[in-house]
Amino acid sequence: MIHEITMPKLGMMDGDINLSEWYVKEGDKVAAGQELCEIESQKITNKIETKIDGTVLKIFTDEGDEVPIGTLLALIGEESDDISKYL
């Protein structure tokens, strides 16, 4: 089953949020609770964790990108999962 990682809302922030650093790359195995990336707004820095065990199937956002809230950042799942509908 594919798990979508999206840009969360940080506090009262409504604008774009910077994805400052990825801690994983495509193909990496990850465990539930593992930190995937760091994001920051003008006032808040936060880390995004995965909620499931799996493999990083696809990363859609580069480090340094300013990303709107709700944007798809990455997909986590089984290596056999079909991600073609996301491409």
C-alpha positions in Angstrom: 0.0 0.0 0.0 1.4 3.4 -1.0 1.6 6.1 1.7 1.7 9.7 0.5 3.9 12.2 2.3 2.6 15.7 1.9 3.7 19.1 3.1 1.9 19.7 6.4 0.6 23.0 7.7 3.0 24.6 10.3 1.1 26.5 13.0 -0.8 29.4 11.6 1.4 29.5 8.4 -0.6 29.7 5.2 2.2 30.3 2.6 4.8 28.1 1.0 7.2 26.2 3.2 10.8 25.4 2.4 12.0 21.8 2.2 15.4 22.4 3.6 16.9 18.9 3.7 16.1 15.3 2.8 17.5 12.6 5.2 16.6 9.8 2.8 16.8 9.1 -1.0 14.8 7.1 -3.4 15.2 3.3 -2.8 16.0 3.7 0.9 14.3 1.4 3.4 12.5 3.3 6.2 10.8 2.4 9.5 7.7 3.9 11.0 8.7 7.0 13.0 11.9 7.6 11.0 12.5 11.2 10.0 12.4 11.8 6.2 13.1 15.5 5.8 13.4 18.9 7.5 11.0 21.7 6.6 11.0 25.3 7.7 8.9 28.4 7.5 9.9 31.9 8.7 9.2 31.0 12.3 9.1 27.2 12.6 11.5 24.3 11.8 10.0 20.8 11.8 10.8 17.3 10.7 8.5 15.0 8.7 8.3 11.3 9.8 6.9 8.3 8.0 4.1 6.5 9.6 4.8 3.1 8.0 7.7 0.8 7.3 8.6 0.6 3.6 10.8 1.9 0.8 11.1 5.4 -0.5 9.5 4.9 -3.9 9.7 8.5 -5.2 10.7 12.0 -4.1 9.0 14.8 -5.9 10.6 17.9 -4.2 14.2 19.0 -4.2 16.0 20.5 -1.2 15.6 24.2 -1.1 12.2 24.2 -2.9 9.4 26.4 -1.6 6.3 24.2 -1.5 2.6 24.9 -0.9 0.9 23.2 2.0 -0.6 19.9 0.9 1.9 19.3 -2.0 3.0 15.7 -2.5 6.6 15.3 -1.3 7.3 11.6 -1.5 5.8 8.1 -1.7 6.5 5.3 0.7 5.5 1.7 0.0 6.6 -1.7 -1.1 9.0 -2.0 -4.0 6.4 -3.8 -6.0 3.8 -1.0 -5.7 2.8 0.7 -8.9 3.3 4.5 -8.7 2.6 5.2 -12.4 -0.6 7.2 -11.5 1.7 9.7 -9.6 4.1 10.3 -12.4 
